[in-house]
Structure formats: structure tokens, C-alpha cells
Amino acid sequence: MKEFTAEQDGERLDVFLARMDATLSRSYIQRLITEGRAEAGGKAVKASYRLTAGETVTVDVPEPENVNVEPEDIPIDILYEDQDVVVVNKARGMVVHPAAGVFHGTLVNALLAHCDDLSGINGALRPGVVHRLDKETSGVMVAAKNDAAHRSLAEQIRTKTARRVYWAILTGNIREDEGVIHGAIGRNPKDRQKMAVVRENGKDATTNFRVLERFGDYTLVECRLLTGRTHQIRVHMAYIGHPVAGDKKYGTKKCPFAIEGQALHSKTLTFVHPRTGEPMEFTAPLPDDMEEILRQLRGKRYGE
């Protein structure tokens, strides 16, 4: 049972609950309300019910059902594979692992069809998943094929032995050639479906960036993560006034380029092989949509 207190008059119950708990989709919340699992002021009400400031809202979220994640023959770009790890270039638009309401078409579904086994440390819904990329972020990531490899890779990410480098096309012209962004990241108190740089209840986050190319209204940068917070690069870049191009959540709703999602790409991943101890580095080429944006920007700059 989850309990919340309404902060303002007139907000719809379903909108309020979706804002307060980003782990629940609005459609799922509406289903819970229809089933009588949500109450306001101690009474079952409809999704359209308008709250009063200070009113107590409770919602009974049932325990998740046991779900068998099925292997699916989905094409994926394998950069490297051996008995311990599989390194992939994730396509933009692909969800990494199943979650509430999404049980098909994920990278995990594809990996289960490709690999004989994946580590089970993260349970049935996230086998092999050591780290994640946002749905609309493309690029290199590694999955573990057994528990020993999983523990090693997770520890490397925790201790920053593993290094991740991203390329991003940002809106605006960043004046500095390079810089460091420090800012604790937590749930946006005004919109629980977003993250934000916050003063309270946030986790320390640090992003290093370096300008690779300038285009006047846009800037190509390289970002190195010293921490791995949810939406870290997207939040930090928006925080300094240069959101990632195409990022409708943290930037502007309109984008002049043909890209579905943010122009953010996991370019390089470096780690120590969990069995051999050998340093390994993998690079994923920029996807066609980002290459096309850069072609347009370079052409505009040189008057082509």
C-alpha cells in the first residue's frame, strides 16, 4: 500500500499518482483505480476525481506476477561475444529489459534467443543486465552470461574501473572547451516522471564533457560519466542550459532533425575481462540518424 498527500486543489487522481510514482504508467494506474485499488479521503473514486490540497491518497499496488520472459528472434548488432560476456550496439528505440507493461521486443528478449544462458543475479526480468541505456539512447553496452562475470562487471562499474564515453549533440553553443558538471540527481519534486538536479534527497553525480565540434546553434560533445545516475547526461546538460537535441523530456518539444529520441550515443565502453583480466575496449559507430544530423550541420556551417 502506497500513501501520498495531495499538494494542490483540482488535480486529477490518475495524473497525481503518475506524477508521484514514476514506476507506474498512467494506464496501469487507471486500471488500478478501475479495480477499486485507489482511494482518496478513504473512499474509492474514479480516475477523473479532482483532489483537494491535503487530501490523503492511498493506492494498493499488487505484487508483480511471475512472468516468463520469452526468447525472441530480434536482430541485434553483436560487437563481441565469448563464454562470459556479450557486447552489443543497442539500437535507438529498443528497451533494454522487460518492465511493467513491456514484456516483448526488448534487448533481453533478443539476447535470450541468441545466448544459451545469461546471468541470473537480477532475476527473471533482467537476466544478464549489468547496466542500462535509455530506450532512445543508442550505443555500446555489455551483458553478462554468468553470475561470476556479472559480479565482476558490476564491481568495475561501481568502482569506476569500467569507463563509459558518450557522444551527444547539444542545443546551443557551449562556450567552454571542456568542463565538469557536479549536481546531485533525484526525482523532480514538480514532476515525478522526471529526474532533476536537486538540493535534497539526490545522489551525487558528476559528468565530464569536452567539445568536439561547434555548429553555432548546436555543439557536438564527448561526455565521460564518473557516476551512473538515471538520465544523468540528459539532466546535467539541461541543467547547464544545453539539453540534448531531440530530448523532449528535458529539452524542447520540437526538433528540426529526423531523429526519434535524443541525439545521445554510448560511443565507447572499456572494462577488464572478468575471466582473463585483459583490458578490453569497444566502440560503436554513430547511428545513421546522428551522422545525418552532423552532415546537415557541417553543410550549413560551410555553406554547402
Secondary structure, 3 states (H helix, E strand, C coil): CEEEECCCCCCEHHHHHHHHCCCCCHHHHHHHHHCCCEEECCEECCCCCECCCCCEEEECCCCCCCCCCCCCCCCCEEEEECCCEEEEEECCCCCCCCECCECCCCHHHHHHHHCCCCCCCCCCCCCCECCCCCCCCEEEEEEECCHHHHHHHHHHHHCCCCEEEEEEEEECCCCCCEEEEECCEEEECCEEEEEEECCCCCECCEEEEEEEEECCCEEEEEEEECCCCCCHHHHHHHHCCCCECCCCCCCCCCCCCCCCCCCEEEEEEEEECCCCCCEEEEECCCCHHHHHHHHHHHHHHCCC
